[in-house]
C-alpha cells in the first residue's frame, strides 16, 4: 500500500506505533510537542521542517522562509501552553545556491529567534542535490509544568479560535506570528482542556482534536472568522493559519470572553465538543500524502 492511499494521519500512526519510551515521557508522538520530565522539570520537544516546493518556492524571500521555519516550531510550543527555548537548525542546500540566499535565510531565523527569545545553539549543514530543506529542533517549557494537550476535551466544551482563517497563500504562510503570549495567557487564566495550532486547516485539525479527546464535535460554520476576500471553504481548508484552536468548559466561556486582552487578536466561539466519536472527517485541509496536492505556497 502506498502512502497516497493512506493519507498523512494513517501514515504517521503506522510509523509511530509502539515507539520505545520510558517513564520520563509524559506525552509521546501524536501531539503538537512531546513532553518529557527531566531533572525535575517539564521539557517540550519539537521538530519541524520546511521544504522547497512544498512549504515555499525559490522566489520567496529567504528571510521569510527563515522566519517561517522557526515560527512553525514555536507555534507548536504555544499549542501546548508553553514558550520556546533553544533551537538547532539543520539545512540542506544545493551547491548552486547563492550565498546571499543562505544568509537571508539565517537573517530570518535570527529575527524570529530574537522576537520570541529563542537561543539558536547550533545544528548541521549538508549538501542537497537540488532542493532547499530546513529542519528545526526546538525545546520549550511550560510555566508551572501545566502543559495542554489535544486529548483533554470534554463533551460540552466550547471551541474557540484566535484570529481569522483562510487565504494564507496570499502571504500569511510566510509572515504569521505564533500565538505564544495568547497561549500563555490562556494557560495562566483558564483551565484549557485541549488545544492545538491550526496548521493543516480547521477541516483537518478539528477532527484531530476531537479524536484525541475521544469526543465528537459540532462546528458552527456560519460563525467562522473568515479573512477578508476569502470564502468559508477557504477558512476551513486552506491551512497554515497558525491560529490556536482550544476547548474550555462552558461555564468558563463568559470569563474567557470578558477577560480576553484587547491587544490580542479576535476570539471566536466556533462550536462545541459533544458526546460520541468522530466518524470519518470533514473533507479538505492539507495532507502531505494527498496526490492532488502539489505545493502549499
C-alpha positions as CSV (number, residue, x, y, z in Angstrom):
1,X,0.0,0.0,0.0
2,X,1.4,3.4,-1.0
3,X,1.5,6.5,1.3
4,X,-1.0,8.3,-1.0
5,X,-3.6,5.5,-0.4
6,X,-3.4,6.0,3.4
7,X,-3.1,9.8,4.0
8,X,-0.9,11.6,6.4
9,X,-2.7,10.7,9.7
10,X,-2.7,6.9,9.0
11,X,0.9,7.0,7.8
12,X,2.0,8.8,11.0
13,X,0.1,6.3,13.1
14,X,1.7,3.4,11.3
15,X,5.2,4.8,11.7
16,X,4.9,5.8,15.3
17,X,3.2,2.7,16.6
18,X,4.9,1.1,19.6
19,X,7.9,3.5,19.7
20,X,10.1,2.8,22.7
21,X,9.6,5.3,25.6
22,X,10.2,5.1,29.3
23,X,8.5,6.6,32.4
24,X,10.1,10.1,31.8
25,X,7.9,10.5,28.7
26,X,4.6,12.2,29.6
27,X,3.4,12.8,26.1
28,X,4.8,10.8,23.2
29,X,4.2,11.1,19.4
30,X,0.8,12.4,18.3
31,X,0.5,15.8,19.8
32,X,2.0,19.2,18.9
33,X,5.1,18.5,21.0
34,X,6.5,15.7,23.0
35,X,6.6,16.3,26.8
36,X,9.4,14.8,28.8
37,X,10.2,15.1,32.5
38,X,14.0,15.7,33.1
39,X,15.8,16.7,36.2
40,X,12.5,17.5,37.9
41,X,11.4,19.9,35.1
42,X,8.9,19.6,32.2
43,X,10.5,19.9,28.8
44,X,8.7,20.3,25.5
45,X,10.4,18.8,22.4
46,X,9.5,19.6,18.8
47,X,11.0,19.1,15.4
48,X,9.6,20.7,12.2
49,X,10.8,21.3,8.7
50,X,10.1,23.3,5.6
51,X,11.0,22.0,2.1
52,X,11.2,23.9,-1.2
53,X,8.2,23.4,-3.5
54,X,6.2,22.1,-0.5
55,X,6.2,24.9,2.0
56,X,7.8,27.7,-0.1
57,X,9.1,28.4,-3.6
58,X,12.6,29.6,-4.5
59,X,11.3,33.1,-5.4
60,X,10.1,33.6,-1.8
61,X,12.0,36.0,0.4
62,X,14.7,33.9,2.1
63,X,14.2,36.0,5.2
64,X,10.5,35.0,5.2
65,X,11.5,31.3,4.7
66,X,13.8,31.5,7.8
67,X,11.0,33.2,9.8
68,X,8.5,30.5,8.8
69,X,10.9,27.6,9.5
70,X,11.4,28.6,13.1
71,X,8.0,30.0,13.8
72,X,6.3,26.8,12.8
73,X,8.0,25.0,15.7
74,X,7.4,28.0,18.0
75,X,3.7,27.8,17.2
76,X,3.7,24.2,18.4
77,X,5.2,25.0,21.7
78,X,2.4,27.7,22.1
79,X,-0.2,25.0,21.3
80,X,1.0,23.1,24.4
81,X,0.6,26.3,26.5
82,X,4.3,26.9,26.7
83,X,7.1,29.1,25.5
84,X,10.1,28.2,23.2
85,X,13.7,27.8,24.5
86,X,16.6,26.5,22.5
87,X,16.8,25.6,18.8
88,X,19.1,23.5,16.5
89,X,18.9,24.3,12.8
90,X,19.7,21.7,10.0
91,X,19.9,22.9,6.4
92,X,20.4,21.0,3.3
93,X,21.4,23.4,0.4
94,X,22.2,22.8,-3.3
95,X,25.8,23.9,-4.1
96,X,24.5,26.2,-6.8
97,X,22.5,28.3,-4.3
98,X,23.9,31.9,-4.0
99,X,25.4,32.6,-0.6
100,X,23.2,35.7,-0.3
101,X,20.1,33.4,-0.3
102,X,21.5,31.3,2.6
103,X,22.5,34.4,4.5
104,X,19.0,35.8,4.1
105,X,17.6,32.5,5.4
106,X,19.6,32.9,8.6
107,X,18.7,36.5,8.9
108,X,15.0,35.4,9.0
109,X,15.9,32.7,11.6
110,X,17.7,35.2,13.7
111,X,14.8,37.7,13.6
112,X,12.3,35.0,14.7
113,X,14.7,33.9,17.5
114,X,15.1,37.5,18.7
115,X,11.3,38.2,18.7
116,X,10.4,35.0,20.6
117,X,13.5,34.8,22.8
118,X,14.9,31.6,21.3
119,X,18.6,30.6,21.6
120,X,20.0,29.4,18.2
121,X,22.6,27.0,19.6
122,X,23.8,25.0,16.6
123,X,22.7,22.5,14.0
124,X,24.0,20.9,10.8
125,X,24.7,22.0,7.2
126,X,24.6,19.4,4.4
127,X,24.5,19.3,0.6
128,X,21.2,18.8,-1.2
129,X,21.1,17.6,-4.8
130,X,18.6,20.2,-5.8
131,X,16.0,21.5,-3.3
132,X,16.3,23.6,-0.1
133,X,15.4,21.8,3.2
134,X,15.4,23.4,6.6
135,X,14.7,21.5,9.8
136,X,14.3,22.9,13.3
137,X,14.6,21.1,16.6
138,X,13.2,23.1,19.4
139,X,12.9,22.8,23.2
140,X,10.2,24.6,25.2
141,X,9.0,25.0,28.8
142,X,5.6,25.4,30.5
143,X,5.2,27.8,33.5
144,X,4.4,25.6,36.4
145,X,4.6,22.5,34.3
146,X,0.9,22.7,33.3
147,X,1.1,21.7,29.7
148,X,-2.0,21.4,27.5
149,X,-2.6,18.5,25.1
150,X,-5.2,17.8,22.4
151,X,-6.6,15.0,24.5
152,X,-8.4,16.7,27.4
153,X,-11.5,17.9,25.7
154,X,-14.9,17.0,27.2
155,X,-18.4,16.9,25.9
156,X,-20.0,20.4,26.2
157,X,-16.7,22.2,26.0
158,X,-16.8,25.3,23.9
159,X,-14.5,25.5,20.9
160,X,-12.6,28.8,20.2
161,X,-10.2,30.0,17.6
162,X,-8.0,33.1,17.7
163,X,-7.6,35.5,14.8
164,X,-9.1,34.9,11.3
165,X,-8.9,32.0,8.9
166,X,-8.3,31.4,5.2
167,X,-6.2,32.8,2.4
168,X,-2.8,32.0,3.8
169,X,-1.4,31.6,0.3
170,X,-1.6,35.4,-0.1
171,X,1.5,35.7,2.1
172,X,0.3,34.9,5.6
173,X,2.0,31.5,5.5
174,X,5.4,33.2,5.4
175,X,4.7,36.1,7.8
176,X,2.4,34.7,10.5
177,X,3.1,35.3,14.2
178,X,2.9,32.3,16.6
179,X,0.3,32.9,19.4
180,X,2.8,32.5,22.2
181,X,1.5,35.2,24.5
182,X,-2.1,34.3,23.9
183,X,-1.4,30.7,24.8
184,X,0.5,31.6,27.9
185,X,-2.4,33.9,29.0
186,X,-4.9,31.1,28.4
187,X,-2.9,28.6,30.4
188,X,-2.5,31.1,33.3
189,X,-6.1,32.3,33.5
190,X,-8.2,29.3,32.5
191,X,-8.4,25.6,32.7
192,X,-7.9,24.9,29.0
193,X,-9.0,21.4,28.4
194,X,-7.5,20.9,24.9
195,X,-5.5,23.0,22.4
196,X,-3.6,22.8,19.2
197,X,-2.5,25.2,16.4
198,X,-4.2,25.3,13.0
199,X,-1.5,24.3,10.5
200,X,-3.4,22.0,8.2
201,X,-6.8,23.8,8.2
202,X,-9.7,23.7,10.6
203,X,-11.4,21.0,8.5
204,X,-8.4,18.7,9.1
205,X,-7.3,19.8,12.6
206,X,-10.6,20.0,14.5
207,X,-11.3,16.3,13.9
208,X,-7.8,15.5,15.1
209,X,-8.5,17.4,18.4
210,X,-11.9,15.7,18.8
211,X,-10.4,12.2,18.1
212,X,-7.6,12.8,20.6
213,X,-10.2,13.8,23.2
214,X,-12.5,10.9,22.3
215,X,-15.4,13.1,21.5
216,X,-17.4,14.3,18.6
217,X,-17.9,17.9,17.7
218,X,-20.4,20.5,16.3
219,X,-19.0,23.2,14.1
220,X,-21.0,26.5,13.6
221,X,-19.8,27.2,10.1
222,X,-21.7,30.5,9.9
223,X,-19.6,31.8,12.8
224,X,-16.2,31.2,11.4
225,X,-13.9,34.2,11.5
226,X,-13.1,34.4,7.8
227,X,-10.4,36.7,6.4
228,X,-11.5,39.4,4.0
229,X,-11.7,38.2,0.5
230,X,-11.9,34.5,1.5
231,X,-14.8,32.0,1.4
232,X,-15.9,29.8,4.2
233,X,-14.4,26.8,2.4
234,X,-11.1,28.6,2.3
235,X,-11.3,29.2,6.0
236,X,-11.9,25.5,6.6
237,X,-9.4,24.1,4.1
238,X,-6.6,26.4,3.3
239,X,-4.3,25.6,6.2
240,X,-1.2,27.4,7.5
241,X,-3.3,29.9,9.6
242,X,-1.2,29.1,12.7
243,X,-4.0,30.3,15.0
244,X,-5.0,28.5,18.2
245,X,-7.9,26.1,18.4
246,X,-8.9,25.3,22.0
247,X,-11.6,23.9,24.2
248,X,-12.8,25.3,27.5
249,X,-15.7,24.3,29.8
250,X,-19.0,26.1,29.0
251,X,-19.0,27.8,32.5
252,X,-15.6,29.4,31.7
253,X,-16.7,30.8,28.4
254,X,-18.1,34.1,29.8
255,X,-14.9,34.8,31.8
256,X,-12.8,34.0,28.8
257,X,-14.6,36.4,26.5
258,X,-14.7,39.1,29.2
259,X,-11.1,38.8,30.1
260,X,-9.5,38.3,26.7
261,X,-7.0,41.2,26.3
262,X,-7.9,43.8,23.7
263,X,-4.3,43.7,22.4
264,X,-4.8,40.1,21.3
265,X,-6.3,39.0,18.0
266,X,-10.1,38.5,17.8
267,X,-11.5,35.5,19.6
268,X,-14.5,33.5,18.2
269,X,-16.5,30.6,19.6
270,X,-17.0,28.2,16.6
271,X,-18.8,25.3,18.1
272,X,-18.5,22.7,20.9
273,X,-17.4,19.2,21.6
274,X,-20.1,16.6,22.1
275,X,-20.5,13.1,23.2
276,X,-19.7,10.4,20.8
277,X,-16.8,9.8,18.4
278,X,-15.7,11.3,15.1
279,X,-16.8,9.1,12.2
280,X,-14.8,9.9,9.1
281,X,-13.7,13.5,8.8
282,X,-14.7,16.8,7.1
283,X,-13.4,17.0,3.6
284,X,-10.5,19.3,3.0
285,X,-7.4,20.6,4.7
286,X,-3.8,19.9,3.9
287,X,-2.4,16.3,3.7
288,X,1.2,15.8,2.8
289,X,0.4,12.5,1.0
290,X,-2.7,13.6,-0.9
291,X,-1.6,13.1,-4.6
292,X,-3.9,16.0,-5.6
293,X,-1.7,18.5,-3.6
294,X,1.4,19.6,-5.4
295,X,2.6,22.6,-3.3
296,X,1.3,24.7,-0.4
297,X,2.8,28.0,-1.4
